[in-house]
Amino acid sequence: MLPLGSTIGILGGGQLGRMMAMAAAQLGYRVIGYAPPGDNVMDEVCADFFANGWGDKAALAAFAAKCDVVTWEFENVPLSAVAAIPESRLCPHPRALETAQDRLKEKRFVEGLGGKPAPYMSVDSDRDLAMAMERIGAPGILKTARDGYDGKGQWRIGSLRDADSVRFPGKPCVYEGMVDFLAEFSVILVRAADGEVRFWDSTANVHRGGMLATSTLPAGDVIEAQVPAAREIARQTAEALNYVGVLTLEFFATADGPVFNEMAPRVHNSGHWTIEGAATSQFENHIRAVCTLPLGSTETRFETIELRNIVGPEALDAYAILAEDGEAHLHLYGKKEAREGRKMGHVTRVGKARA
Ligand code: AMP
């Protein structure tokens, strides 16, 4: 158990880290952040922040020397940067990053545990792309194997006639068949160092333009029926990685059961509702897990919950929500520029308390 006043290092500087740092402060810990210079909205809620590049080994070592444990809020932290931090201080183990940073690796990994991804093929050239489209067919999506998020690094191919308009982008990719899904959901779990696993309820997730728009509970019959099988895959993934902390797996609910989309070795946007809606939030339980404190209950506290993301210039009017609805929980991340397509905040609304 990390004693009171210990220091937690967080790699990455975004909103996930900001909410994680706030949960850590509540538990009496200090947080230090590390991310390349930029609009690092976590720095406002940290005791100290290293704005240094991922290649700056001296800065990484100085950062690590100040921390009792180091975790992350961003899954694309380069492995070379993580290697500059003593492994004994890292939590979760970096093998989770290694797996999740590459779409091909994560699909193969989860497939090996019995999970079912969409049909896919690796694409390293125009020729591979043509072959993948021929074998898998269209519609489909070409995705960069690394560094994609929120629908970035993705090209949709509606039919084989559109194929000419899409070229191999010059970096390793995966071509996936388009899944005819009934709904989307994620499984968010927390695993403690002693192997205990707890799950939050799975929300129905609606995406717009590849980015999460809303997460709602109850998630509906289709999702609820598929959650047990999806949880089993998620549990096995966590166990196979000997994972400690919060882990997320995204799924499509289809007529043939849950289809694995991708995993995130971290807290997740579709779990932001847990701040007000669950007995213990995903952020607090991640901190509890990496500090080897007892996990908190993940139980949902309300009959209905809706999380909605506030994206781009919409954030400029967001305070109006407070006048319209005294029960709305508004979270703004403090990002300086309300650029189109940028996650700026979210609002959570809860219904009647559960009996
Ligand atoms: P991703 O970045 O892979 O999570 O993709 C973002 C969103 O795009 C997903 O949540 C889906 O809404 C959609 N999407 C991605 N891959 C597929 C697929 N193979 N079939 C259908 N929809 C997809």
Boltz pocket constraint, residues with backbone or C-beta under 6 A from the ligand:
constraints:
  - pocket:
      binder: B
      contacts: [[A, 118], [A, 141], [A, 148], [A, 149], [A, 150], [A, 151], [A, 152], [A, 176], [A, 177], [A, 178], [A, 179], [A, 180], [A, 184], [A, 207], [A, 210], [A, 211], [A, 250], [A, 261], [A, 262]]
      max_distance: 6.0
